[in-house]
Amino acid sequence: MANQKDRVKFNVGGKTFETTASTVAVAGQNSFFRALFEENWNRQLDGSIEYFINRDPDCFGVLLNLLRTGKLYIPSNIPEKLIYDEALYYGLLDHVRSAKWGPFDGNRLRLSQSITNYAAAVGTVIRAGPNGGCCVAHGNVVHVYDWMLEEHPPVNLDYQKVNDVGWIDEETFVVATSQRQGGGGGMGLFSASTGELRHRFQVTCWDQLKGYTAGALCSSSDKIFSSCKSGNNEHGICVWDKVTGKQIDFYHDWSLGNADRLQWLHGTNCLMVASLSKNEKDYSFISLWDDRVKKKVWNWSDSFRYDNDSCYYDSTEKWVRDVIAMEEVNSICAVNQYEEFGFLDLRSPREVRSEKGLRKYFSTSNESKVKLALHDGQLFLLTGRRISVFCGPDWELTSRLQWPDGAAICDISLCGDRLFILHREENVFDIWETPRPPIV
C-alpha cells in the first residue's frame, strides 16, 4: 500500500486522478512528468497537492493505465489518433509503440498499414527516420511522415530530380538532387516538420565554387558525405561539417562521383564507397576511405580476381547489384544479378568469404530492383517482388515476405522497429511491424 508521500494527484481537464510516484516514474526521463517535477521530484510529490493539466481526461486515463500495467487499451469512443497526439504531448510515444508492437523481428513481420501518396510521379526513394516516421521521394517532391504517419508539408525541388535522401536527426533531413540545365542541383537541409529550407550546401573544388549534382548520401556523428559530379570531370566525395554545414574535405577520384552507395563505418572511421555496375559492360568498384589519413585504404572490383599474389582480369558476366558493410563480422556483403551473395573480407580485399557457398535463390531480370539491408543481425535482400530474410552465423534463409498481387518493389528502408516498403508502379508504401507475442 502506498503511503501519503508516495501519492500524487492530477486534475486533468476537471477530472481528478490519483496514482503513485513509482507509476509516474515509469514515464521516464524525457516525459512530461519528469519535466513537471524537475529536480525536486521527491520533495514536491505530496498527496495533498493537486497538479492541474489542461488536457483530455479520457486519454489521460488510457495513458495512466498504460503506465500502471504496460498494456494499451483504447475504448471505442476514443479515436486512436487522439491517443497518439496526447502520448506525444506527455512524451509517452515509445510506451505506446512498445505496448502495441513488439521488438523488431524480420521473421515475424506483419503488414500494419499502407499509405497512399497521391503524388504526381512514381516514388523512387524511401528512407526510414530515427523517430519511426519516413520520407518518400516522388520525382522532384519529398513527402515527409511522422511517427503517427501523418504527412507534414512536402518539399518541392522545382523540377530537380531527387537522387537520395538522408536523415540527420529527428528534425532535419538532407536531399540530394541532380544539376539541371541553367542551374539548380546540389544539396539542401530541410525541416521535417515544416519543409523549410534551413541550409544549402556548397561545393568548392580547386578553390572555385561549383554547381554540382549530388548523388548517394550518408552521415557520421559529425559529418555529411555525398557523391558529387561537377563540370570538367570534377568528381568525388564531398564532406561537410554536420553543425556548421561548411565543406571540410573533398575526396578526388573519377569513380567516386558515380557512387551508388555510401556507408559510414563507425568502428573504423572509414567511408565505404560503392559504384555499382548497371550491365555486363560496366564493372563495380568498392573502396574504403580512411577519414583520418584522407586516403583509400581498401579497394575491390568485380572485374578482377586474385590468385595468390597475382591479379588477373575476369570476363565472367557477374556484376554487383548492391553491397552493405557488416562491421560486426568484418565483411562487406555483395549480391550479384543472379541474387547470389558472398562476403568480402574488410581486412583484405583479396579474400572473398563464402565464395563456395554462393547460393542462387531466385531469378530476376536485370531491371528488377535489388537491395540489401541489415538490422539487428538480420540480413534483408530485396529482389524485384519479394524480400528474403537471412539469419545466423551462416546467413541461412529463414523467411520471405511476398505480396499476393505480385507487385514490384522499388525501395526498402529499416529503422528502429519498422520496415518501410515502397511500391514501384503505385504511389503506395507499406509499413511492416512485429506483433507482440500473445499473452498466455
C-alpha positions in Angstrom: 0.0 0.0 0.0 1.4 3.4 -1.0 2.0 6.0 1.8 0.8 9.6 1.7 4.2 10.8 0.4 4.2 8.4 -2.5 0.8 9.5 -3.8 0.3 12.2 -6.4 -2.9 13.8 -7.7 -3.6 15.2 -11.2 -6.6 17.3 -12.2 -6.8 16.7 -16.0 -9.5 18.8 -17.7 -11.6 18.9 -14.4 -11.3 15.2 -13.6 -9.1 14.0 -10.7 -6.7 11.1 -11.0 -4.6 9.7 -8.1 -1.6 7.5 -8.6 1.8 6.8 -7.1 5.2 8.3 -7.7 6.6 4.9 -8.8 3.9 4.7 -11.5 4.6 8.2 -12.8 8.3 7.4 -12.8 7.7 4.7 -15.4 7.1 7.5 -17.9 10.9 8.0 -18.0 13.4 10.9 -18.0 12.1 12.5 -21.2 8.5 12.6 -20.2 6.2 15.5 -19.4 6.1 14.3 -15.7 9.8 14.4 -15.3 9.8 18.0 -16.7 6.9 18.9 -14.4 8.7 17.9 -11.2 12.2 18.8 -12.4 14.9 18.2 -9.8 12.6 18.5 -6.8 10.9 15.2 -7.6 10.8 13.6 -4.1 10.2 16.9 -2.3 7.3 18.0 -4.5 5.4 14.7 -4.5 2.8 15.2 -1.8 -0.6 13.6 -1.8 -2.1 16.9 -0.6 -1.0 18.7 -3.8 -3.1 18.5 -6.9 -1.4 19.3 -10.3 -3.7 20.7 -12.9 -3.2 19.7 -16.6 -5.4 21.3 -19.2 -5.7 18.2 -21.5 -8.2 15.5 -22.4 -9.1 13.4 -19.2 -10.2 10.3 -21.1 -6.9 10.0 -23.0 -5.0 10.7 -19.8 -6.8 7.7 -18.2 -5.8 5.4 -21.0 -2.1 6.5 -20.8 -2.1 6.3 -17.0 -3.4 2.7 -17.2 -0.6 2.1 -19.7 2.0 3.2 -17.2 0.4 1.1 -14.5 0.0 -2.2 -16.5 2.2 -1.9 -19.6 -0.9 -2.7 -21.7 -2.7 -0.3 -24.1 -6.5 -0.5 -24.2 -8.2 2.2 -26.2 -12.0 2.4 -25.8 -14.1 2.5 -29.0 -15.3 6.1 -28.2 -11.7 7.5 -28.3 -10.0 8.0 -31.7 -6.6 6.3 -31.9 -5.1 9.4 -33.4 -6.1 11.4 -30.3 -4.3 8.9 -28.1 -1.2 9.4 -30.2 -1.4 13.2 -30.0 -1.8 13.0 -26.2 1.0 10.5 -26.0 3.2 12.9 -28.0 2.4 15.7 -25.5 3.3 13.6 -22.5 6.4 12.1 -24.0 4.9 8.6 -24.0 5.0 7.6 -27.7 7.7 5.0 -27.0 5.5 3.4 -24.3 2.5 3.3 -26.8 4.6 1.7 -29.5 6.1 -1.0 -27.2 2.6 -1.8 -26.0 1.2 -2.2 -29.5 4.2 -3.7 -31.4 6.9 -5.9 -30.1 10.7 -5.8 -30.7 11.7 -5.9 -34.3 12.0 -9.4 -35.7 12.3 -9.9 -39.5 10.9 -13.4 -39.3 7.7 -12.3 -37.7 7.0 -9.0 -39.6 3.3 -8.3 -40.5 1.8 -5.6 -42.7 0.4 -3.0 -40.3 -0.8 -0.4 -42.8 -0.4 1.1 -46.3 -0.2 4.8 -47.1 -1.3 6.2 -50.5 0.6 9.4 -51.5 -1.5 10.6 -54.5 1.8 12.1 -55.9 2.3 13.2 -59.5 5.3 11.0 -60.0 6.1 7.4 -59.1 8.1 7.0 -55.9 11.8 6.3 -56.2 13.3 6.5 -52.7 12.0 5.8 -49.2 14.1 6.5 -46.1 13.1 5.5 -42.5 13.6 8.2 -40.0 15.0 7.9 -36.5 11.7 8.7 -34.9 9.7 6.0 -36.6 8.5 8.1 -39.5 9.8 8.3 -43.0 10.3 10.4 -46.1 9.4 9.4 -49.7 10.8 11.0 -52.9 8.5 11.2 -55.9 10.3 12.9 -58.8 11.1 16.4 -57.5 8.9 16.2 -54.4 9.8 14.7 -51.0 6.8 13.7 -48.8 7.5 13.5 -45.0 5.6 11.5 -42.4 6.0 11.5 -38.7 5.7 8.6 -36.2 1.9 8.6 -36.5 2.3 8.5 -40.3 0.7 11.9 -40.5 2.0 13.8 -43.5 3.9 17.0 -42.9 4.3 19.8 -45.5 6.2 18.3 -48.5 9.4 19.6 -50.0 9.2 20.7 -53.7 12.5 21.0 -55.5 11.2 22.8 -58.7 11.9 20.2 -61.4 15.2 19.0 -59.8 15.3 15.2 -59.7 15.8 13.8 -56.2 18.6 11.2 -56.1 18.8 10.4 -52.4 17.5 11.5 -49.0 19.3 11.1 -45.7 18.1 11.8 -42.1 20.4 13.9 -40.0 18.3 13.8 -36.8 14.6 13.6 -35.9 14.0 17.1 -37.0 16.1 17.5 -40.2 16.9 15.6 -43.4 19.1 16.2 -46.4 18.0 16.0 -50.0 20.5 15.4 -52.9 19.4 16.4 -56.4 20.6 16.5 -60.0 22.0 19.6 -61.6 19.8 20.7 -64.5 20.5 23.0 -67.4 20.6 26.6 -66.3 21.5 25.8 -62.7 20.0 24.1 -59.7 21.0 20.8 -58.3 23.1 20.1 -55.2 22.0 19.5 -51.6 19.7 21.2 -49.1 19.0 20.6 -45.4 15.2 20.8 -44.6 13.0 20.8 -41.5 11.0 17.6 -41.2 8.0 19.4 -39.5 7.7 22.4 -41.8 9.6 21.6 -45.0 11.5 24.8 -44.6 15.0 25.0 -46.3 17.5 25.5 -43.5 20.8 25.3 -45.3 22.1 25.0 -48.9 25.4 23.0 -49.2 28.0 24.4 -51.4 31.0 22.7 -53.1 34.4 24.3 -53.6 36.7 22.4 -55.9 40.2 23.7 -56.8 39.3 26.8 -54.8 36.4 27.5 -57.1 32.7 27.4 -56.1 30.9 24.8 -58.3 27.5 23.9 -59.3 27.1 20.1 -58.9 24.9 17.0 -58.9 24.7 15.3 -55.6 24.1 11.5 -55.5 24.4 9.0 -52.7 24.3 10.2 -49.1 25.3 9.1 -45.7 26.4 10.7 -42.4 28.6 10.1 -39.4 28.2 11.6 -35.9 29.7 14.9 -37.1 29.9 14.8 -40.9 27.7 14.6 -44.0 29.0 12.8 -47.1 27.7 12.9 -50.7 29.0 11.7 -54.1 29.3 14.8 -56.3 29.7 15.5 -60.0 30.5 18.9 -61.5 31.9 20.1 -64.8 35.2 19.1 -66.4 35.2 15.6 -64.7 35.5 17.2 -61.2 34.0 14.1 -59.5 34.4 12.9 -55.9 33.0 12.7 -52.4 32.3 16.0 -50.7 32.4 16.2 -46.9 30.6 18.8 -44.8 30.5 19.6 -41.1 27.2 18.5 -39.7 26.9 21.5 -37.3 28.1 24.4 -39.5 27.3 23.0 -42.9 30.7 24.1 -44.1 32.7 22.0 -46.6 35.7 20.5 -44.8 37.0 18.0 -47.4 36.8 16.6 -50.9 38.0 13.1 -52.0 39.0 13.4 -55.6 38.6 10.3 -57.7 36.9 9.8 -61.1 34.9 6.8 -59.8 33.6 8.4 -56.6 31.3 10.9 -58.3 29.3 8.0 -59.7 29.0 6.2 -56.3 25.6 4.5 -55.8 26.2 3.6 -52.1 27.9 5.4 -49.2 28.0 3.9 -45.7 29.9 5.2 -42.7 31.7 2.5 -40.7 31.7 3.8 -37.1 34.2 1.2 -35.8 37.0 2.0 -38.2 36.2 5.7 -39.1 36.1 4.7 -42.7 33.7 5.6 -45.5 32.6 2.7 -47.8 32.0 3.9 -51.4 30.4 1.6 -53.9 30.0 2.3 -57.6 27.7 -0.4 -58.9 27.6 -1.7 -62.4 24.5 -1.3 -64.4 25.1 -4.0 -67.1 27.6 -6.5 -68.3 29.7 -3.8 -69.9 30.4 -2.0 -66.7 32.2 -3.0 -63.5 31.7 -2.4 -59.8 34.2 -0.7 -57.5 34.1 -0.9 -53.7 36.6 1.1 -51.6 37.1 2.3 -48.1 38.4 5.8 -47.4 40.0 6.4 -44.0 38.8 9.8 -42.8 41.8 10.2 -40.5 44.5 9.8 -43.2 42.3 11.1 -46.1 43.1 8.3 -48.5 41.9 5.0 -49.9 42.9 2.1 -47.7 40.9 -0.8 -49.2 39.7 -1.5 -52.8 37.9 -4.2 -54.7 36.4 -4.6 -58.2 34.3 -7.4 -59.7 36.3 -7.1 -62.9 39.4 -8.7 -61.3 40.2 -11.8 -59.4 43.1 -12.6 -57.2 45.2 -15.8 -57.3 47.8 -16.0 -54.6 49.8 -12.7 -55.1 48.7 -12.1 -58.6 45.8 -10.2 -60.0 44.1 -11.0 -63.3 41.1 -9.8 -65.4 37.9 -11.8 -65.1 35.4 -11.7 -68.0 32.6 -13.6 -66.3 29.3 -11.8 -66.6 28.6 -11.4 -62.9 28.3 -7.9 -61.7 27.5 -6.4 -58.3 24.0 -5.0 -57.8 24.2 -3.9 -54.2 26.5 -4.0 -51.2 26.3 -3.4 -47.4 29.1 -3.3 -44.9 28.8 -5.6 -41.8 31.4 -4.4 -39.3 30.4 -6.9 -36.7 31.8 -9.7 -38.9 34.5 -7.7 -40.7 32.7 -8.2 -44.1 31.0 -6.5 -46.9 28.1 -8.4 -48.3 27.7 -8.2 -52.1 24.9 -9.5 -54.2 25.1 -10.0 -58.0 22.5 -10.1 -60.8 21.7 -13.7 -60.1 20.8 -12.9 -56.5 23.9 -14.9 -55.3 25.7 -13.2 -52.5 29.1 -13.5 -50.9 31.2 -11.8 -48.3 34.3 -9.7 -48.9 36.8 -9.6 -46.0 37.2 -6.0 -44.8 40.7 -6.8 -43.6 41.9 -7.9 -47.1 40.2 -7.2 -50.4 41.7 -10.4 -51.9 39.7 -12.5 -49.5 36.1 -13.5 -50.6 34.4 -15.3 -47.8 31.8 -17.9 -48.5 32.6 -17.9 -52.3 31.9 -21.6 -52.4 28.7 -21.1 -50.6 27.1 -18.7 -53.0 23.5 -19.8 -53.3 21.0 -19.0 -56.0 17.6 -18.2 -54.6 15.7 -16.5 -57.3 16.0 -15.5 -60.9 15.0 -11.9 -61.8 15.5 -9.6 -64.7 18.4 -7.0 -64.8 15.8 -4.3 -64.5 14.4 -5.6 -61.2 15.4 -3.8 -58.0 18.0 -5.5 -55.9 18.8 -4.1 -52.4 20.4 -5.2 -49.2 19.5 -4.0 -45.7 20.9 -5.0 -42.3 19.2 -4.8 -38.9 19.9 -6.4 -35.6 21.9 -9.3 -37.1 19.3 -10.0 -39.8 20.1 -9.5 -43.5 17.3 -8.4 -45.8 17.5 -9.0 -49.6 15.0 -7.3 -51.9 14.8 -8.9 -55.3 12.1 -7.4 -57.5 8.9 -8.6 -55.9 9.9 -10.2 -52.6 12.1 -9.7 -49.6 14.1 -12.6 -48.1 15.5 -12.6 -44.5 18.8 -14.4 -43.6 19.9 -15.1 -40.1 22.6 -16.9 -38.1 26.3 -17.3 -38.5 25.9 -18.9 -41.9 23.2 -16.5 -43.1 20.6 -19.1 -43.7 17.3 -18.2 -45.4 14.7 -18.0 -42.6 11.7 -16.3 -44.1 10.3 -14.4 -47.1 8.0 -11.5 -47.4 5.9 -11.6 -50.6 2.8 -9.8 -51.8 -0.2 -11.8 -53.2 -0.7 -9.5 -56.1 3.0 -9.8 -57.1 3.5 -6.0 -57.0 7.1 -5.0 -57.8 9.0 -3.2 -55.0 11.0 0.0 -55.7 12.9 0.5 -52.4 13.0 -0.6 -48.8 14.3 1.0 -45.6 14.6 0.0 -41.9 15.0 2.0 -38.7 14.0 1.2 -35.2 11.1 -1.3 -35.2 9.7 -0.7 -38.7 10.3 -1.9 -42.2 9.1 0.6 -44.9 8.5 -0.8 -48.4 7.9 1.4 -51.5 5.9 0.0 -54.4 7.2 0.6 -57.9 4.1 1.1 -60.0 1.8 2.8 -57.5 2.1 5.8 -55.1 1.8 3.5 -52.1 4.2 2.4 -49.4 3.7 -0.2 -46.7 4.7 -0.3 -43.1 5.6 -3.7 -41.6 6.0 -4.3 -37.9 6.4 -7.1 -35.4 3.3 -8.0 -33.4 3.6 -8.5 -29.7 3.6 -12.2 -28.7 0.3 -13.5 -27.5 -0.5 -13.3 -23.8 -0.8 -16.8 -22.4 
